[in-house]
Amino acid sequence: MVRNFSHLPASPVSFNELIRKVEKEKGGVIRFDVAQPYFNPPETAIPATVKALNEGFIHYAPTRGLYELREAVSKFIKEARNLFFNPENEIIIVPGGKFGIFSFFSAVLEPGDQVILLSPYWPTYKSIPLILNGEVVEVPTLPPFKLDEEKIKEAVTCRTKVLVVNTPNNPTGGLLNKEDLKLIVDLAVDHNFYVLSDEIDWPLVYEGKKHYSPLNFEEARERTILIESFSKIFAMTGWRIGYAAGSKELIEAMDVIQQHSVSGPATFVQKACIKVLEDPFPYLRKMVKECSEKRKITLKTLGEIKKLKFQKPYGGFFIYPDISNYGLDSETLTKELILEAQVAVAPGTMFEKEGFRNIRICYALKNQELIEGLKRMKEFFKRKVSEK
Ligand SMILES: Cc1ncc(COP(=O)(O)O)c(C=O)c1O
């Protein structure tokens, strides 16, 4: 019999259908709901992919990835953030960050083990442990994404196997500070659990704020898996490639999962990533600068919307405002926004139990669309106030 997956977080497919319908009947819907930067990938990415295909990189690669790419990743992490992982045995190349998360959980979770999520969270962190028969404990944070010390301490039990850290956070754009991370690392050491650190948007921090990782604390090194990807920061979502870095033991176990499932990412895709990592920083600086400008525009317009509550986030490309003053739950409001303003956002119910109060706005859109979309949103909220 096919397993029943109705307990997994809801997919936003129903809104996709509504969006398609509105687009057909009325014309374009501006998509603040999709967590995908509109940027083009680095200009070397496509030629390097084509070149690799033409040169015959079309056969299997080692399951944990080409050594040259593991070496390039190791150098990139070291140069960018002064973290060292040995390319021989502490890095694995994965077909997308999402699969890295899947293979990590597959490598460590036993049925009934608990996974702690700081909510709101990206829904995949919940779905994968549930698919693997783990248990998920959701611990609310304070807006935009601040650890609640008491709640997190209460949540840890002897069955806690993993705590998921995602900073900059999707959906809030919030950053965990150094103290928050130290507390998590201390708990992990004292209670002997792993930290899954998804730092997929690590360069995207603003106004002089700094990105911190649990790996900035030496004692986290043996119990933390770092997950990153080419998807967002190099706008290469369709290449399906990322990497994980951690202890030799963890990487070996993830390699077993990879061997017996996907056999690793495509060889020519890996060759393209080696090229991209030859000179990644000018591209990243440009992306951060552009996202920072978009963030400013977004915060300014949202700040002008009466009754919309939010704390300024300092990372990622998300804002997660509280819409409870409008007397509508987030799913109803999302539906009305699509129908009445041709603007799509993601309802908070995708990201947490209590998400009926919030919507997620991804502002990494082209400027023209961003400005038009925000204008439509502002008019929509104004109408909602006058209708009340
Ligand atoms: C927080 C976060 N982590 C990981 C991923 C996975 O990215 P990919 O599998 O494309 O590398 C996503 C994608 O939306 C994400 O938002």
The ligand as a Tripos MOL2 file, in Angstrom:
@<TRIPOS>MOLECULE
LIG
   16    16     1     0     0
SMALL
NO_CHARGES

@<TRIPOS>ATOM
      1 C1         16.4790   27.5020    3.2290 C.3       1 LIG1
      2 C2         16.6890   26.6390    2.0370 C.ar      1 LIG1
      3 N1         17.5710   25.6390    2.1250 N.ar      1 LIG1
      4 C3         17.8070   24.8170    1.0860 C.ar      1 LIG1
      5 C4         17.1410   24.9910   -0.1040 C.ar      1 LIG1
      6 C5         17.4260   23.9950   -1.1980 C.3       1 LIG1
      7 O1         17.9920   24.5020   -2.3050 O.3       1 LIG1
      8 P1         18.5070   23.5780   -3.4820 P.3       1 LIG1
      9 O2         18.0100   22.2000   -3.2740 O.co2     1 LIG1
     10 O3         17.9670   24.2110   -4.7190 O.co2     1 LIG1
     11 O4         19.9940   23.6470   -3.4050 O.co2     1 LIG1
     12 C6         16.1850   26.0100   -0.2420 C.ar      1 LIG1
     13 C7         15.4240   26.1710   -1.4840 C.2       1 LIG1
     14 O5         14.4040   26.8230   -1.5600 O.2       1 LIG1
     15 C8         15.9680   26.8650    0.8590 C.ar      1 LIG1
     16 O6         15.0820   27.8590    0.8020 O.3       1 LIG1
@<TRIPOS>BOND
     1     1     2 1
     2     2     3 ar
     3     2    15 ar
     4     3     4 ar
     5     4     5 ar
     6     5     6 1
     7     5    12 ar
     8     6     7 1
     9     7     8 1
    10     8     9 2
    11     8    10 1
    12     8    11 1
    13    12    13 1
    14    12    15 ar
    15    13    14 2
    16    15    16 1
@<TRIPOS>SUBSTRUCTURE
     1 LIG1         1 GROUP 0 **** ****
